[in-house]
């Protein structure tokens, strides 16, 4: 099942928000269940491929511009599994451990969440299906472990007497062995040139093709060499 509902929701909001990124990948739902005074989180799909963070090479406008020049993914989605009786309290998600380089943004507002850019550590889930954005720029494998808990709706602090759930999510950004594959799509092509220019202008790590720790003209020549040679 393709991510049709997410695509439609994003397109409907495009007029108000500017150009909105679309992630054309299969949805992977995280089912949140209440069992008495306990929460559990389970994967709706038992077996699936690790979601791929990908830079589509587009320049976005409006709030979605935070994803320009980054590889991103929104496959994981929080989804209610049954009914909740929380006595007016809320369900929150907060990071326990996040690999360096990951950034998280709200699905609709694109506001930073989960400590990204100094945001609050706890993000309140609305109870509706929500596919937040996850982004990175440096190729590699990433993981993040989250605690899902019942909290005070005013402060976000965990409430005593409730047992939280833990879940670990993983992503991969291809290209660790091929820095010339700037947009991490598995090949070195014309689109990587434009991705490199964007990264060079923004001085993001993706433009460091020769891996010398900085972005300079020499990285452009390193990219051209890789392109002429057909890849890395």
URFEN-V632439 format. One record per residue. N is the residue number from 1. RES is the residue in one small letter. PHI is phi in radians with two decimals (* if undefined). OMEGA is omega in degrees with one decimal (NA if undefined). Layout:
n: (N	N)
res: (RES	RES)
phi: (PHI	PHI)
omega: (OMEGA	OMEGA)
This chain:
n: (1	2	3	4	5	6	7	8	9	10	11	12	13	14	15	16	17	18	19	20	21	22	23	24	25	26	27	28	29	30	31	32	33	34	35	36	37	38	39	40	41	42	43	44	45	46	47	48	49	50	51	52	53	54	55	56	57	58	59	60	61	62	63	64	65	66	67	68	69	70	71	72	73	74	75	76	77	78	79	80	81	82	83	84	85	86	87	88	89	90	91	92	93	94	95	96	97	98	99	100	101	102	103	104	105	106	107	108	109	110	111	112	113	114	115	116	117	118	119	120	121	122	123	124	125	126	127	128	129	130	131	132	133	134	135	136	137	138	139	140	141	142	143	144	145	146	147	148	149	150	151	152	153	154	155	156	157	158	159	160	161	162	163	164	165	166	167	168	169	170	171	172	173	174	175	176	177	178	179	180	181	182	183	184	185	186	187	188	189	190	191	192	193	194	195	196	197	198	199	200	201	202	203	204	205	206	207	208	209	210	211	212	213	214	215	216	217	218	219	220	221	222	223	224	225	226	227	228	229	230	231	232)
res: (x	x	x	x	x	x	x	x	x	x	x	x	x	x	x	x	x	x	x	x	x	x	x	x	x	x	x	x	x	x	x	x	x	x	x	x	x	x	x	x	x	x	x	x	x	x	x	x	x	x	x	x	x	x	x	x	x	x	x	x	x	x	x	x	x	x	x	x	x	x	x	x	x	x	x	x	x	x	x	x	x	x	x	x	x	x	x	x	x	x	x	x	x	x	x	x	x	x	x	x	x	x	x	x	x	x	x	x	x	x	x	x	x	x	x	x	x	x	x	x	x	x	x	x	x	x	x	x	x	x	x	x	x	x	x	x	x	x	x	x	x	x	x	x	x	x	x	x	x	x	x	x	x	x	x	x	x	x	x	x	x	x	x	x	x	x	x	x	x	x	x	x	x	x	x	x	x	x	x	x	x	x	x	x	x	x	x	x	x	x	x	x	x	x	x	x	x	x	x	x	x	x	x	x	x	x	x	x	x	x	x	x	x	x	x	x	x	x	x	x	x	x	x	x	x	x	x	x	x	x	x	x)
phi: (*	-1.33	-1.33	-1.22	-1.10	-1.15	-1.07	-1.10	-1.09	-1.18	-1.16	-1.14	-1.57	-1.10	-1.08	-1.47	-1.87	1.63	-1.16	-1.89	-1.09	-2.20	-1.91	-1.43	-2.08	-1.10	-1.35	-2.18	-1.53	-1.81	-1.47	-1.74	-2.20	-1.75	-2.10	1.11	-1.74	-2.20	-1.94	-2.29	-2.21	-2.38	-1.50	-1.11	-1.82	-1.22	-2.19	-2.73	-1.32	-1.06	-0.98	-1.77	-1.38	-2.39	-1.64	-1.45	1.36	-1.61	-1.90	-1.68	-1.99	1.22	-1.02	-1.16	-1.09	-1.11	-1.68	-1.09	1.38	-2.12	-1.53	-2.49	-2.79	-2.40	-1.19	-1.15	-2.36	-1.40	-2.50	-1.25	-2.01	1.72	-1.75	-2.09	-2.28	-1.88	0.97	1.46	-1.50	-2.09	-1.82	-2.12	-2.19	-2.46	-1.30	-1.70	-2.69	-2.27	-1.12	-1.06	1.88	-1.50	-2.30	-2.21	-2.39	-1.06	-0.99	-1.74	-1.55	1.10	-1.22	-1.11	-2.39	1.02	1.34	-1.09	0.96	1.40	-1.21	-1.06	-1.16	-1.79	-1.98	-1.54	-1.39	-1.38	1.66	-1.73	-1.02	-2.38	-1.99	-1.28	-1.55	-2.15	-2.40	-2.75	-2.17	-1.74	-1.00	2.64	-1.74	-2.24	-2.44	-2.54	-1.89	-2.15	-1.84	-1.92	-2.49	-1.63	-2.33	-1.14	-1.11	-1.50	-1.95	1.37	-1.33	-1.03	-1.69	-1.14	1.61	-1.89	-1.72	-1.38	-2.05	-2.11	-2.57	-1.98	-1.99	-2.29	-2.47	-2.39	-2.04	-1.06	1.91	-1.05	-1.72	-2.56	-1.09	-1.25	-1.43	-1.09	-1.55	0.97	-1.78	1.65	-2.60	-1.85	-2.46	-0.97	-1.09	-1.20	-1.09	-1.16	-1.15	-1.16	-1.03	-1.09	-1.16	-1.16	-1.09	-1.47	0.95	-1.63	-1.02	-1.10	-1.50	-1.45	-1.23	-1.54	0.99	-1.73	1.59	-2.55	-1.88	-2.59	-1.02	-1.10	-1.21	-1.11	-1.15	-1.16	-1.18	-1.02	-1.05	-1.12	-1.10	-1.12	-1.44	1.45	2.39	-1.58)
omega: (-179.2	-174.6	-171.2	-177.3	179.1	-180.0	-179.6	180.0	-179.1	-179.2	179.4	179.7	-172.8	-176.3	-177.1	-171.5	-171.7	-179.5	-174.3	177.1	176.8	179.1	-173.6	-177.7	178.1	178.1	176.4	-173.3	172.6	-175.6	178.0	-175.9	172.4	174.1	-175.7	179.7	-178.3	172.2	172.5	176.0	179.2	177.8	179.4	178.2	-174.4	-177.3	178.7	177.0	177.0	179.5	-177.8	171.9	-174.2	173.7	-176.8	175.3	-179.2	173.5	-174.6	178.2	-179.5	-178.6	179.9	-179.9	179.1	-179.3	178.4	179.4	179.9	169.6	-174.2	-180.0	177.3	-176.6	-178.3	179.7	177.6	-174.3	179.6	176.1	-176.0	-175.8	-179.9	172.9	-171.9	179.0	176.9	178.8	-176.4	174.1	-176.2	175.6	176.5	-177.8	171.0	177.2	179.8	175.8	-179.9	178.3	178.4	175.5	-176.1	-178.2	178.3	-175.6	-171.4	-176.6	-174.8	176.2	177.7	179.0	172.7	177.9	177.0	179.2	177.3	179.8	179.6	-178.8	-177.1	176.6	-179.0	177.0	-176.6	-174.6	177.1	177.9	-175.4	178.2	179.2	-179.0	175.4	-174.8	175.5	179.1	-175.4	179.9	178.3	177.2	-175.9	173.8	174.0	177.2	-176.3	170.9	177.7	-171.1	174.8	-175.4	176.1	-176.6	-178.9	-174.0	-176.1	-179.7	179.5	179.9	178.7	177.8	178.8	178.1	-178.5	175.8	177.6	176.4	177.5	-179.6	-177.6	175.3	173.8	176.2	-176.5	175.0	-179.5	179.9	-177.8	-178.3	177.4	174.7	-169.5	-178.7	172.7	177.6	175.8	178.8	176.3	-173.9	180.0	-177.3	177.8	177.8	-179.6	176.6	178.6	179.5	179.4	179.3	179.7	179.3	-178.5	-178.3	175.3	-176.1	-177.3	-178.1	-178.7	-175.3	-178.6	173.3	177.3	176.2	179.0	177.9	-177.0	179.3	-178.3	177.6	176.9	179.9	176.4	178.5	179.7	179.3	179.0	-179.7	-179.0	-179.4	176.5	178.9	-176.5	NA)
